[in-house]
C-alpha cells in the first residue's frame, strides 16, 4: 500500500471523512433542521485544476536540494485548516501560495534558510503540521517582500534523548503527535498532550501556539510540560537552561511559547513526560431541564475547586450533546474522567459524582469504577463525544462542501462573570447567525476548567449562500469576537492569534507589551522576515 497523502485543500488524508452517502444524509438532516435550506454536497477540487501564481523567487543553489516548487507542495502549504482556508481551498483559490517550500533536515539548514531569506527580503513562514485554524501559516505577506518561503520542519521528527530518571526527553520540533507517542511508548512514557489536531500537528507548533491538550485540568497547555527549548533566530541560536523550575528573572522560554513563529524557529525542546496511564475511570452525568447547562457549570466549578484534578471534565450543553451523540438533546452532559499510572481512582470519581449529584446531576449508582486499561474508553457518552471530537475536522470540510457556515471560537472567563458572559455571547452570536444566515444553531461546551474559571468553546453551524460563505463567516465571527472581548473574555484560550484574531488581540494586548514585543522582534529578526502580520506588525 502506498503512503497516505494529505489533502492539499483541507483536513486529513485523501479518501477519509464522511462518504458521499453519509454527506447526503447529513445534508438532508441539516436542511430539515434549518427549515428547508438547500444543501447539496459538491466534489472537492482537483490539483490539476488549480492555477498557482508564478513563483517570484528561486532557492539558492546551495539549498535547492531541500526546496520544492511542486504544485502539490506549494498548494498544501498555502493555508492552514480554518473554515476560511477550506472555503478558499475548495474554490481553487491559492493566490497566497508560497513561492517554494523548504524542507530543512537539521538545524544548520534552518539557519542557512533564514540567512538567505534575510538577504533576499523573503518572508519565512515556519510550518509544523499546518493545522492552524487562525491563519497562522498563510503566506499573505503583502508587497513589501520579494516573496515567501514555507519552512516545513517535518524532517526534524525524532526523539533525540530520554532521561528516564527525571522523566523527560529531548525532542525535535517537527515531530507530529502520533510519531512522538510511538517513539515514547517503548519506554513506558507519554507526553500526554492530545489537542484535537494531534494527528497532524507538531511539537514545535504546539509550543509556538500555546496549544491546549488532553487534560481538562492541571496540565492544560503545552508550556506545563516544557523544561527548555532551542530556537534558531536570524541573529543566532537561543537555548534555554533545562531546569524543573527557576526564579531567575522573566522566563526566556516564555518569550517563545506563543510567539507563533515571529521571533525564531523552534527546533527542539526538553519536555516533561509521564508514565503511561494504566488506571482509568470514566462516567457521564446528565443535567436536564432548562437550566441544565448552568447547573452543570456550577458542579464543574465545585469539582475544579475541590482539588480532584480530573483528566477529563467536559461539560456539553444540550445542543452540543445531541450533535455529538452523547445525549438526545434533552439534557446537558458532563463527561468526567480520571487516569493514573500509579493507583485506582474510585475515591476521586466518587467525590466528583457526589458533587455533580448535589448540583442536580443524574448518574447511575456504581458509575465510574476504575478499570485497568492503557486505551481511552470508546463506549457510552464519553466514547460518543470522543469519536465526534476526533472526526469534527473531517465533518467541517464536508459541511463547507455543502455550503454550510461552520465556525468555532473558544475563550476563558472567571467564574464570577461566567453566567452573564455566557448569556451575552450566546445572545450576540445567535442574533448574528439569524441576521446573516436566517437560521442556524449555536452550541457550547467546556474544553478546560480551572479553579478560577472555565474555558467555554462555542460552535456555530448555519446554512450559507454559495459565493458568499466567507463574508457570512466573517460577519458572524466578528460579532462573536466583539461580544466576548467586550464581556471580558480572551480572544483565544488555545487556538492562537494568527491573522484571523489580530483585530481583537490588538484590543486585548497591553500597549506597552506590544512595544516590548516589537523591540524583541527588532533584535532577533532585524530584517523582519519571520511570519509577518502575526501578533504584531513588524
Secondary structure, DSSP 8 states (H G I E B T S, - for coil): -----B-SSSSSBTT-SS-HHHHHHHHHHHHHHTTS----------GGG------S----GGGGGGEE--HHHHHHTT--SSHHHHHHHHTT--TT--SEEE---SHHHHHHHHHHHHHHTEEEEEESS---SSSSS-----TTSSEEEEEE-TT---EEEEETTTTEEEEETT-BHHHHHHHHHTTTEE-----TTGGG-BHHHHHHTT-B-S-SSSS-BGGGGEEEEEEEETTEEEE----S---SSS-HHHHHTT-TTSS-EEEEEEEE-EE---EEEEEEEEEESTTHHHHHHHHHHHHHHTT---SEEEEE-HHHHHHHTSS-SSEEEEEEEEEESSS--HHHHHHHHHHHHHTT-B--TTTT--EE-SS---SHHHHHHHHHHHHHHHHHHHHHHHTEEEEEEE--EEHHHHHHHHHHHHHHHHHHHHHHHSS-EEEEEEEEEETTEEEEEEEEEEE--TT-HHHHHHHHHHHHHHHHHHTT--S-SSS--TTTTHHHHHHHS-HHHHHHHHHHHHHH-TT--BSTTSSS--
